[in-house]
């Protein structure tokens, strides 16, 4: 995008966001009255604002700015969660007990 026919290009700032999720589960029959469930989930996300400068910026005070964007920021986050649930059948009743742990990565 040019500014007022000057031939100078404006400096757009782009944003790119990626998110990856992996979910793995396992269910085991321990006995005729017991069942065990295990679930592990990992999430990694990355957000890029702007882009690395590949050329100098041109700034004319009060008029315009042109050239390459001079702003770049990257934010990476990750987490993992482990969940364990045991289910037992006692007579006509089902009893469930379990727990969950969640933590940050990197």
C-alpha positions in Angstrom: 0.0 0.0 0.0 1.5 3.3 -1.1 1.1 6.6 0.8 -0.3 9.4 -1.3 1.4 8.4 -4.5 4.9 8.9 -3.0 6.2 5.5 -4.0 6.9 4.7 -0.3 5.2 1.6 1.0 3.5 1.6 4.3 4.7 -0.6 7.2 2.0 -3.2 7.9 2.4 -5.4 11.0 1.3 -8.9 10.6 0.3 -11.4 13.3 0.7 -15.1 13.0 -0.7 -17.5 15.6 -0.2 -21.3 15.7 -1.6 -23.8 18.2 -0.8 -27.5 18.4 -2.6 -30.0 20.7 -1.8 -33.6 21.3 -4.2 -35.8 23.3 -3.4 -39.4 24.2 -5.7 -41.6 26.2 -5.6 -45.2 27.5 -8.4 -47.3 29.1 -7.6 -50.5 30.9 -9.9 -53.1 32.4 -8.1 -54.1 35.6 -10.7 -56.7 36.7 -14.4 -57.4 36.2 -15.1 -54.6 38.8 -12.4 -52.1 38.1 -11.6 -49.8 35.2 -8.6 -47.4 34.9 -8.5 -44.3 32.6 -5.4 -42.3 31.8 -5.3 -39.1 29.7 -2.3 -36.9 28.8 -2.8 -33.7 26.9 0.0 -31.3 25.7 -0.6 -27.9 24.2 2.0 -25.6 22.5 1.1 -22.2 21.0 3.2 -19.5 19.4 2.3 -16.0 18.4 4.4 -13.7 16.2 3.7 -10.0 16.0 5.5 -8.2 13.2 8.5 -9.6 11.4 12.3 -9.2 11.7 13.6 -6.0 10.1 15.0 -6.7 6.7 15.5 -3.0 5.7 15.7 0.3 7.4 12.6 2.4 8.3 12.0 5.8 6.7 10.3 8.3 9.0 9.2 11.7 7.9 7.9 13.6 11.0 4.3 14.6 10.6 4.0 12.9 7.2 4.4 9.2 7.0 6.5 6.2 8.0 7.7 3.7 5.4 10.1 0.9 4.8 10.3 -2.3 6.7 8.5 -2.9 10.0 10.8 -2.4 13.0 8.7 -4.3 15.5 9.0 -8.1 16.1 7.8 -10.1 19.2 7.4 -13.8 19.6 5.5 -15.4 22.5 5.7 -19.2 23.0 3.7 -21.0 25.7 3.1 -24.7 26.5 1.3 -26.8 29.0 0.8 -30.4 29.9 -2.0 -32.1 31.8 -2.2 -35.6 33.1 -5.5 -37.0 34.4 -6.0 -40.4 36.1 -9.4 -41.8 37.0 -10.2 -45.2 38.5 -13.7 -46.6 38.4 -14.8 -49.5 40.6 -18.2 -51.3 40.7 -19.3 -52.3 44.2 -22.6 -54.1 44.0 -25.1 -51.8 42.1 -22.9 -48.7 42.7 -20.0 -47.2 40.7 -17.3 -45.4 42.6 -14.9 -43.1 40.8 -11.7 -41.6 42.2 -9.0 -39.7 40.4 -6.8 -36.7 40.1 -5.3 -34.2 37.7 -1.9 -32.4 37.4 -1.3 -29.5 35.1 2.0 -27.7 34.5 3.7 -25.2 32.2 6.3 -26.2 29.6 9.5 -24.4 28.8 
